[in-house]
Amino acid sequence: MNGFDYVEILDTTLRDGAQTRGITFTLQDKLNIVRVLDELGIDIIEVGWPGSNPKDEEFFKTFKEISLKNSKMAAFGSTKRKDVRVSEDQSLNAILNSDVEYAVIFGKSWTLHVREVLKCTPEENIQLITETIDYLREHGLDVIFDAEHFYDGFKDDKDYAMEVVKAACASKSRAIVLCDTNGGSLFSEIKSITSYVKNHIDCCQLGIHAHNDSGLAVANTLTAVESGVRHVQGTINGLGERCGNADLCQIIPNLKLKMGYSVLKNKDGLKMLTKTSRYIYEVTGMPEILGQPYTGRNAFAHKAGVHVDAVLKNPSTYEHVDPDLVGNSRTMSVSELSGRSALVNIAKELGLELSKQDTTKCLEEIKRLEAEGYHLESADATVKLLMLKSLGIDPTCFKVTFWWVETFKSGNRPVSKAIVSIDMGGSSVVAMGEGVGPVHALDIALREALSSRFPDLRGTRLVNYKVSVVDSEDGTAASVRVFVEFASEGNTWTTTHVSKNILEASLNAIVDGYVYELGVLRRLPSKTQF
C-alpha cells in the first residue's frame, strides 16, 4: 500500500498535541482517542513517551486491550544520554518494554543544540544517534528518526545537518523526518532544502514535522510532499506547543482531494474527518475554530444573499469541495443580510414549496428583529417558527399562562425553584421544578408540565445556554439576548429571544424550543403537511 502515491500519516496528538498549554488527557481519554484515530485510518499513532510520567507509563500497560484495525503504535523518545551505555539507558529500555512496533527517536541536527544543549561535540552527537538506532533495531523495532531543528540546522551548517541524516540513514532508520521545530521556515526554504535532501538521500523514506509559529505549518507540509516527502506528521486540529503543529484536518483532505495522493488505511476515513475533529475539541475542552478549513462549522456556511442564491443553483459557485467528502455539511444562515433564496431553502426543509415572493413578510420580520438586537443566523428553530408564522401557520400546542421562580439558600448552596402553569387546548397543567439556577428550574418545571401529555419529552435535554447584552441606543436599560440549544434523539436545534428581563427572555426561548420540537420537528419525519 505504501507506494509512490501513498502518503503515510503519523498522528502525534497524544504526544506533541498533549503539550498544548491548558490540555491534559486522562488515561481513558488517551485510550478513546487511539480508537478514534484507528477508525479514521491513521497509519501510525505516536502515543507518548514511556517512563516520562506515571500516566504514560500506565497507558503503555493498558493499551494492549485495544484491538486496532488500521493503525500501528509508536513510542517516542530521545537519543541515549551521552554518559550512559546504550544498553543501560532507562528511556530506551522503557521503549523496548512498551510493546510497540515503532520507536520515534529525536536527535539533534543543529550544531547550536549540540554544543549548548547536549554539551557535546558534533562527533559525539552522531555517535549517540547511531548507537540509539542500532540498539532499538537490534531488539526488533522499526525506528523513525526525527531530525530535530533540521531546517534551522541546515541553514546554519548544511554539511553537519546532512551528516546527521546520512548517519541515521546508514543505521537503517525506517524513515528520516525533517523537523521545522521552531516553525520559522518559509515554504520556499522548505521546498529548496527538502529537495536537496531528497536528491542526496535515497536509502529510506523522508518525512516532515512542521510547527505553525509562522502560520505556515500546513503549507510547509504540503510543499515538502511536493518535494518528495511521503511521511507526514501532525495533530488533529493543529494542537501542539506554542502555536501548534501542522493540522491533519487540513493536510489529509488537501493531499487526497487536491493533490491526488492516497491517504488513510480506511478507504472511508475521509468522511470521518469532521467527526474526529469535533471529538478532539470535545475531549480537550478547547473552543472549536468555527472557520477551520474543511471541518469547521462555518467551513461550508453561507450568509450573504448573493452567495446563498448561487450555492442553491450550483454549490461549486462558492464551495471548493463537496462538504460531504469530509463528513461536514452545508448550512444557510438567515440574517438581515440574507436574500429570499435562503428562506426558500428553509421552506423546503419544512416540506413547503414557496416562491421568493412568498418570503417577503418573513424577511421583513427578520430584518426588524435583527434591528432590535436578535441574531438569527445561529437560531435555526426560531427562524423556522418565524417562517411558519409569516405563512399563517401556528404550530403551538400549548401556552404558558403563569410562571414564578425563586432562588434561595439551602445549607451552603443556592437552590432555585420554579412553578409553571400551561394551557394545552383547554386543560390546565401546573408543575414545579428545582434546579441549580433559575433557568434550569424553569426548564425542568416546563418539561414536567408538558410530559403529562408528551411523556417522551423527558428525554429532551437543554445542552447549551448563552446570554449576551444588547446595547441600548437611547440610553435606556439594555436588553439581553439568550440562545438555548436543545438535543433529542440525535437532533439538535437552537432558539433565541431578546428582552429587558433575562428570565423572560430565557423562558420564551425555552418555550419556543419545545414548540419547535412538538409542532415542527416531530411532524417532519412523517412528511405531514403544515
C-alpha positions as CSV (number, residue, x, y, z in Angstrom):
1,M,0.0,0.0,0.0
2,N,2.9,2.4,0.7
3,G,3.6,3.0,-3.0
4,F,4.9,6.2,-4.5
5,D,1.5,7.8,-4.5
6,Y,0.7,6.9,-0.9
7,V,1.5,9.4,1.9
8,E,1.9,7.8,5.3
9,I,0.3,9.8,8.2
10,L,1.8,9.8,11.7
11,D,-0.5,11.4,14.3
12,T,1.1,12.9,17.3
13,T,-2.0,14.3,19.0
14,L,-1.3,12.2,22.1
15,R,2.3,13.3,22.4
16,D,3.0,16.6,20.8
17,G,-0.6,17.6,21.0
18,A,-0.7,16.8,24.7
19,Q,2.0,19.5,25.1
20,T,-0.6,22.2,24.3
21,R,-0.9,24.7,27.1
22,G,-4.1,24.0,29.0
23,I,-4.7,20.5,27.8
24,T,-4.5,17.3,29.9
25,F,-5.6,13.9,28.7
26,T,-6.8,11.3,31.2
27,L,-5.9,7.7,30.7
28,Q,-9.4,7.0,29.4
29,D,-9.1,10.0,27.0
30,K,-5.9,8.5,25.5
31,L,-7.5,5.1,25.0
32,N,-10.6,6.6,23.4
33,I,-8.5,8.8,21.1
34,V,-6.5,5.8,19.9
35,R,-9.8,4.1,19.0
36,V,-11.0,7.2,17.1
37,L,-7.7,7.6,15.2
38,D,-7.6,3.9,14.3
39,E,-11.2,4.2,13.0
40,L,-10.1,7.2,10.9
41,G,-7.4,5.1,9.3
42,I,-4.2,6.8,10.6
43,D,-1.1,4.8,9.8
44,I,0.9,5.4,12.9
45,I,-0.2,6.8,16.3
46,E,2.5,8.3,18.4
47,V,1.1,7.6,21.8
48,G,3.6,9.0,24.3
49,W,7.0,8.8,25.9
50,P,7.3,5.7,28.0
51,G,8.6,6.3,31.5
52,S,8.3,10.1,31.2
53,N,5.3,10.3,33.6
54,P,3.0,7.9,35.5
55,K,0.1,8.5,33.2
56,D,2.1,7.5,30.1
57,E,3.6,4.6,32.0
58,E,0.1,3.4,32.9
59,F,-1.1,3.8,29.3
60,F,1.6,1.5,27.9
61,K,0.4,-1.1,30.4
62,T,-3.2,-0.9,29.3
63,F,-3.3,-0.1,25.6
64,K,-3.0,-3.7,24.7
65,E,-6.7,-4.1,25.4
66,I,-7.5,-2.1,22.3
67,S,-7.9,-4.1,19.1
68,L,-6.6,-2.0,16.2
69,K,-7.9,-2.4,12.7
70,N,-5.7,0.1,10.8
71,S,-3.1,1.8,13.0
72,K,0.3,0.9,14.4
73,M,1.5,2.2,17.8
74,A,4.7,4.2,18.2
75,A,6.6,5.2,21.3
76,F,8.5,8.5,21.5
77,G,12.0,9.1,23.0
78,S,15.3,10.8,22.6
79,T,18.8,9.5,21.7
80,K,20.7,7.9,24.5
81,R,22.3,10.1,27.2
82,K,25.9,10.8,26.4
83,D,27.3,9.5,29.7
84,V,25.4,6.2,29.8
85,R,25.9,2.9,28.0
86,V,23.1,2.4,25.4
87,S,22.0,-0.9,27.0
88,E,21.6,0.9,30.4
89,D,19.6,3.9,29.1
90,Q,16.3,3.7,31.0
91,S,14.4,5.7,28.4
92,L,15.4,3.4,25.6
93,N,14.7,0.3,27.6
94,A,11.3,1.7,28.5
95,I,10.5,1.9,24.8
96,L,11.6,-1.7,24.3
97,N,9.3,-2.7,27.2
98,S,6.4,-0.8,25.8
99,D,5.4,-3.5,23.3
100,V,5.0,-1.2,20.3
101,E,6.2,-1.8,16.7
102,Y,7.7,1.6,16.1
103,A,10.1,3.9,18.0
104,V,10.2,7.6,17.1
105,I,13.6,8.9,18.2
106,F,14.5,12.6,18.0
107,G,18.1,13.7,17.8
108,K,19.9,17.0,17.3
109,S,20.8,18.2,13.8
110,W,21.6,21.8,14.6
111,T,25.1,22.5,16.0
112,L,23.7,25.2,18.3
113,H,21.8,22.5,20.2
114,V,24.6,20.0,20.0
115,R,27.0,22.4,21.7
116,E,24.7,24.4,24.0
117,V,22.0,21.9,25.0
118,L,23.7,18.5,24.8
119,K,27.1,19.9,25.7
120,C,28.9,17.5,23.5
121,T,31.0,17.6,20.3
122,P,29.3,17.1,16.8
123,E,31.1,13.8,16.5
124,E,29.7,12.6,19.9
125,N,26.2,13.6,18.8
126,I,26.5,11.4,15.6
127,Q,27.6,8.5,17.8
128,L,24.6,9.0,20.1
129,I,22.2,8.8,17.1
130,T,23.8,5.7,15.5
131,E,24.1,3.8,18.8
132,T,20.5,4.5,19.7
133,I,19.0,3.5,16.3
134,D,21.2,0.4,16.1
135,Y,20.2,-0.7,19.7
136,L,16.5,-0.4,19.1
137,R,16.7,-2.1,15.7
138,E,18.7,-5.0,17.2
139,H,15.8,-5.5,19.5
140,G,13.2,-5.7,16.7
141,L,11.8,-2.2,16.5
142,D,11.4,-0.1,13.4
143,V,12.9,3.3,14.0
144,I,11.6,6.7,12.7
145,F,14.3,9.3,13.3
146,D,13.1,12.9,13.9
147,A,16.0,15.2,12.9
148,E,15.1,18.0,15.4
149,H,15.6,21.6,14.2
150,F,16.7,20.2,10.8
151,Y,15.8,23.2,8.7
152,D,17.5,25.7,11.1
153,G,20.5,23.4,11.4
154,F,20.7,23.1,7.6
155,K,20.7,26.9,7.2
156,D,23.3,27.2,9.9
157,D,25.6,24.3,8.8
158,K,24.4,22.4,5.8
159,D,27.2,19.8,5.9
160,Y,26.7,18.8,9.5
161,A,22.9,18.6,9.2
162,M,23.4,16.3,6.2
163,E,25.9,14.3,8.1
164,V,23.3,13.7,10.8
165,V,20.6,12.4,8.4
166,K,23.1,10.3,6.5
167,A,24.2,8.6,9.8
168,A,20.6,7.8,10.6
169,C,20.1,6.5,7.1
170,A,23.2,4.3,7.4
171,S,21.8,2.8,10.6
172,K,18.7,1.9,8.6
173,S,16.1,4.1,10.0
174,R,12.7,3.3,8.6
175,A,12.1,7.0,7.9
176,I,14.0,10.2,8.5
177,V,11.8,13.1,9.4
178,L,13.0,16.7,8.7
179,C,11.7,18.9,11.5
180,D,10.9,22.6,11.4
181,T,10.8,22.5,15.2
182,N,10.7,26.3,15.7
183,G,8.2,26.7,13.0
184,G,10.1,29.6,11.5
185,S,10.9,28.4,8.0
186,L,9.1,29.8,4.9
187,F,7.7,27.4,2.4
188,S,10.3,28.4,-0.2
189,E,13.0,27.3,2.2
190,I,11.2,24.1,2.9
191,K,11.0,23.4,-0.8
192,S,14.6,24.0,-1.6
193,I,16.1,22.2,1.5
194,T,13.8,19.2,1.2
195,S,14.5,18.9,-2.5
196,Y,18.2,19.0,-1.7
197,V,17.9,16.2,0.9
198,K,15.8,14.1,-1.4
199,N,18.5,14.3,-4.1
200,H,21.2,13.2,-1.7
201,I,19.3,10.6,0.4
202,D,17.6,7.6,-1.2
203,C,18.1,4.9,1.4
204,C,14.9,5.4,3.3
205,Q,11.6,7.3,3.4
206,L,11.7,11.0,4.1
207,G,9.2,12.8,6.4
208,I,8.2,16.2,7.5
209,H,7.3,17.5,11.0
210,A,6.2,21.2,10.9
211,H,5.2,23.6,13.6
212,N,3.0,26.6,13.0
213,D,4.9,29.6,14.5
214,S,4.9,31.4,11.2
215,G,1.3,30.2,10.3
216,L,2.8,28.0,7.6
217,A,2.8,24.5,9.0
218,V,0.2,23.1,6.6
219,A,1.7,24.9,3.6
220,N,5.2,23.8,4.6
221,T,4.0,20.2,4.9
222,L,2.3,20.1,1.5
223,T,5.3,21.8,0.0
224,A,7.5,19.1,1.5
225,V,5.3,16.4,0.0
226,E,5.6,18.1,-3.4
227,S,9.4,17.9,-2.9
228,G,9.4,14.2,-2.3
229,V,8.3,13.5,1.3
230,R,6.0,10.6,1.8
231,H,5.7,10.5,5.6
232,V,3.8,13.3,7.3
233,Q,3.5,14.1,11.0
234,G,0.8,16.3,12.5
235,T,-2.0,16.6,15.0
236,I,-5.8,16.8,14.9
237,N,-6.9,20.4,14.9
238,G,-3.2,21.5,14.9
239,L,-2.7,21.0,18.7
240,G,0.8,21.4,20.0
241,E,3.5,23.5,21.6
242,R,3.3,27.3,21.3
243,C,1.3,27.9,18.0
244,G,0.7,24.2,17.4
245,N,1.7,21.6,14.9
246,A,0.5,21.1,11.3
247,D,-3.2,20.4,11.3
248,L,-4.0,17.0,9.9
249,C,-7.6,18.0,9.4
250,Q,-6.3,20.3,6.6
251,I,-3.4,18.2,5.4
252,I,-5.3,15.0,4.8
253,P,-8.1,16.3,2.5
254,N,-5.6,18.6,0.7
255,L,-3.4,15.5,-0.1
256,K,-6.4,13.4,-1.1
257,L,-8.7,15.9,-2.9
258,K,-6.3,18.5,-4.3
259,M,-3.0,16.7,-4.8
260,G,-4.2,13.2,-5.8
261,Y,-2.3,11.2,-3.2
262,S,-3.7,8.1,-1.4
263,V,-4.1,8.6,2.4
264,L,-5.6,6.7,5.3
265,K,-5.9,3.0,5.6
266,N,-9.6,3.2,6.0
267,K,-11.0,3.9,2.5
268,D,-14.0,5.7,4.0
269,G,-11.8,7.6,6.6
270,L,-12.0,11.0,4.9
271,K,-15.8,11.1,5.6
272,M,-15.0,10.7,9.3
273,L,-12.6,13.7,9.5
274,T,-15.2,16.2,10.7
275,K,-16.4,13.9,13.4
276,T,-12.9,13.2,14.5
277,S,-12.0,16.9,14.7
278,R,-15.1,17.7,16.8
279,Y,-14.4,14.8,19.1
280,I,-10.9,16.1,19.9
281,Y,-12.4,19.5,20.6
282,E,-14.8,17.9,23.0
283,V,-12.2,15.9,24.8
284,T,-9.8,18.8,25.2
285,G,-12.4,21.3,26.1
286,M,-10.9,23.8,23.7
287,P,-13.3,26.0,21.8
288,E,-13.9,25.0,18.2
289,I,-12.3,27.1,15.4
290,L,-15.5,27.8,13.5
291,G,-13.7,28.8,10.4
292,Q,-11.3,25.8,10.4
293,P,-10.9,24.7,6.8
294,Y,-12.8,21.5,5.8
295,T,-14.1,20.5,9.3
296,G,-15.2,23.8,10.9
297,R,-18.9,24.5,11.4
298,N,-18.5,27.6,9.2
299,A,-16.4,25.9,6.5
300,F,-19.5,25.5,4.3
301,A,-21.8,28.1,5.9
302,H,-23.3,30.7,3.6
303,K,-24.8,34.0,4.8
304,A,-24.9,36.7,2.1
305,G,-27.9,36.6,-0.1
306,V,-25.9,36.5,-3.3
307,H,-23.8,33.6,-2.0
308,V,-26.9,31.6,-0.8
309,D,-28.7,32.1,-4.1
310,A,-25.7,31.0,-6.2
311,V,-24.9,27.9,-4.0
312,L,-28.5,26.7,-4.2
313,K,-28.2,26.8,-8.0
314,N,-24.8,25.2,-8.1
315,P,-22.7,24.5,-4.9
316,S,-19.4,24.9,-6.9
317,T,-20.1,28.7,-7.1
318,Y,-18.9,29.2,-3.5
319,E,-17.6,25.8,-2.4
320,H,-14.2,24.4,-3.3
321,V,-15.2,20.8,-2.5
322,D,-18.3,18.9,-1.6
323,P,-18.7,19.1,2.3
324,D,-19.9,15.5,2.3
325,L,-16.5,14.3,1.3
326,V,-15.0,15.2,4.7
327,G,-18.2,14.5,6.7
328,N,-19.2,18.1,7.0
329,S,-22.5,19.8,5.9
330,R,-23.7,22.9,4.2
331,T,-25.6,25.5,6.2
332,M,-27.5,28.5,5.0
333,S,-27.6,31.4,7.6
334,V,-30.5,33.7,7.8
335,S,-30.0,37.3,8.9
336,E,-30.7,40.8,7.7
337,L,-28.0,40.2,5.0
338,S,-29.8,37.2,3.7
339,G,-31.8,37.2,0.5
340,R,-35.0,35.3,-0.3
341,S,-33.2,32.2,-1.6
342,A,-32.2,31.2,2.0
343,L,-35.8,31.3,3.1
344,V,-37.0,29.3,0.1
345,N,-34.4,26.7,1.1
346,I,-35.6,26.6,4.7
347,A,-39.2,26.3,3.5
348,K,-38.1,23.1,1.5
349,E,-36.8,21.7,4.8
350,L,-40.3,22.1,6.2
351,G,-41.9,20.5,3.2
352,L,-43.2,23.7,1.8
353,E,-42.8,24.9,-1.8
354,L,-42.5,28.6,-1.8
355,S,-41.6,31.3,-4.4
356,K,-39.3,34.1,-3.5
357,Q,-42.3,36.4,-3.4
358,D,-43.9,34.3,-0.7
359,T,-41.0,35.0,1.7
360,T,-41.4,38.8,1.7
361,K,-43.2,39.0,5.1
362,C,-40.8,36.7,6.8
363,L,-37.8,38.6,5.5
364,E,-39.2,41.9,6.7
365,E,-39.8,40.4,10.2
366,I,-36.2,39.0,10.3
367,K,-34.8,42.4,9.5
368,R,-37.0,44.1,12.1
369,L,-35.9,41.6,14.8
370,E,-32.2,41.9,14.0
371,A,-32.5,45.7,14.3
372,E,-33.9,45.1,17.8
373,G,-30.8,43.0,18.8
374,Y,-31.7,39.5,17.6
375,H,-29.0,37.3,15.9
376,L,-30.9,34.7,14.0
377,E,-28.2,33.1,11.9
378,S,-27.5,30.5,14.6
379,A,-31.1,30.1,15.8
380,D,-32.4,27.6,13.2
381,A,-35.6,26.7,15.2
382,T,-36.5,30.4,15.7
383,V,-36.2,31.1,12.0
384,K,-38.4,28.2,11.1
385,L,-41.1,29.3,13.6
386,L,-40.9,32.8,12.1
387,M,-41.3,31.3,8.6
388,L,-44.4,29.3,9.6
389,K,-45.9,32.3,11.4
390,S,-45.4,34.5,8.3
391,L,-47.4,32.0,6.3
392,G,-50.3,32.0,8.9
393,I,-49.3,28.6,10.3
394,D,-49.2,28.3,14.1
395,P,-47.5,25.0,15.4
396,T,-48.1,26.0,19.0
397,C,-49.8,23.3,21.0
398,F,-49.5,24.9,24.5
399,K,-49.3,28.3,26.1
400,V,-47.7,29.4,29.4
401,T,-50.3,31.2,31.5
402,F,-48.3,31.7,34.7
403,W,-44.7,31.3,35.8
404,W,-42.8,32.0,39.0
405,V,-39.2,31.4,40.0
406,E,-37.2,32.0,43.2
407,T,-33.7,31.3,44.3
408,F,-32.8,30.8,47.9
409,K,-30.0,29.3,50.0
410,S,-30.4,25.7,51.3
411,G,-27.5,25.0,53.7
412,N,-24.4,26.2,51.9
413,R,-25.7,26.0,48.3
414,P,-28.2,28.1,46.3
415,V,-31.3,26.4,45.1
416,S,-33.8,27.6,42.6
417,K,-37.5,26.6,42.4
418,A,-40.0,27.4,39.7
419,I,-43.7,26.9,39.1
420,V,-45.2,26.9,35.6
421,S,-48.8,26.7,34.5
422,I,-49.6,25.8,30.9
423,D,-52.8,25.6,28.9
424,M,-53.0,22.7,26.4
425,G,-56.2,23.0,24.5
426,G,-58.4,23.9,27.4
427,S,-56.8,21.7,30.0
428,S,-54.5,23.4,32.5
429,V,-51.4,21.8,34.0
430,V,-49.3,23.1,36.8
431,A,-45.8,21.7,37.6
432,M,-42.8,22.6,39.8
433,G,-39.1,22.2,39.1
434,E,-36.0,22.6,41.2
435,G,-32.6,23.3,39.6
436,V,-29.1,24.7,40.1
437,G,-30.3,28.1,38.8
438,P,-33.5,29.9,37.8
439,V,-33.3,29.0,34.1
440,H,-32.6,25.3,34.9
441,A,-35.6,25.3,37.3
442,L,-37.9,26.9,34.7
443,D,-36.8,24.3,32.1
444,I,-37.5,21.4,34.5
445,A,-40.9,22.8,35.5
446,L,-42.0,23.4,31.9
447,R,-40.8,19.9,30.8
448,E,-42.6,18.3,33.7
449,A,-45.8,20.0,32.8
450,L,-45.6,19.1,29.1
451,S,-44.6,15.5,30.0
452,S,-48.1,14.8,31.3
453,R,-49.3,14.7,27.7
454,F,-45.9,14.1,26.0
455,P,-44.0,11.6,28.3
456,D,-41.1,11.1,25.8
457,L,-40.3,14.8,26.1
458,R,-38.4,13.8,29.3
459,G,-35.6,12.7,27.1
460,T,-35.0,16.2,25.6
461,R,-32.0,18.0,27.0
462,L,-31.1,21.6,27.2
463,V,-27.4,21.3,26.2
464,N,-26.2,24.9,25.9
465,Y,-27.3,28.3,27.2
466,K,-25.7,31.7,26.3
467,V,-26.5,35.2,27.4
468,S,-25.2,38.5,25.9
469,V,-26.1,42.1,26.5
470,V,-27.7,44.1,23.7
471,D,-26.6,47.7,24.0
472,S,-29.4,50.3,24.1
473,E,-29.0,53.2,21.6
474,D,-31.3,55.6,23.5
475,G,-29.6,55.2,26.9
476,T,-32.4,53.2,28.5
477,A,-31.9,49.9,30.2
478,A,-30.1,47.4,28.0
479,S,-31.7,44.2,26.8
480,V,-30.3,40.7,26.9
481,R,-30.1,38.2,24.1
482,V,-30.5,34.5,25.1
483,F,-29.6,31.4,23.0
484,V,-30.8,28.0,24.1
485,E,-29.7,24.8,22.4
486,F,-31.7,21.5,22.7
487,A,-30.9,17.9,21.9
488,S,-33.1,14.8,21.5
489,E,-32.7,11.5,19.6
490,G,-29.8,12.7,17.5
491,N,-31.4,16.1,16.6
492,T,-30.2,19.5,17.8
493,W,-31.9,22.9,17.4
494,T,-31.5,26.4,18.8
495,T,-33.8,29.2,19.7
496,T,-33.2,32.8,20.7
497,H,-35.1,35.6,22.4
498,V,-34.4,39.2,23.4
499,S,-35.9,41.0,26.4
500,K,-35.0,43.5,29.1
501,N,-35.7,40.7,31.6
502,I,-33.2,37.8,31.5
503,L,-35.7,35.3,32.9
504,E,-38.4,36.3,30.5
505,A,-36.0,36.0,27.5
506,S,-34.9,32.6,28.8
507,L,-38.4,31.3,29.3
508,N,-39.6,32.4,25.9
509,A,-36.6,30.8,24.2
510,I,-37.2,27.5,26.1
511,V,-40.9,27.7,25.2
512,D,-40.0,28.1,21.5
513,G,-37.7,25.2,21.8
514,Y,-40.4,22.8,22.9
515,V,-42.9,24.3,20.5
516,Y,-40.5,23.6,17.7
517,E,-39.9,20.0,18.9
518,L,-43.6,19.2,19.3
519,G,-45.1,21.2,16.5
520,V,-42.4,21.1,13.8
521,L,-39.6,18.5,14.4
522,R,-42.0,15.6,15.2
523,R,-44.0,16.3,12.1
524,L,-41.2,16.3,9.6
525,P,-40.3,12.5,9.6
526,S,-43.9,11.7,8.7
527,K,-44.0,14.3,5.9
528,T,-47.1,15.8,7.5
529,Q,-48.0,19.0,5.7
530,F,-48.5,22.1,7.7
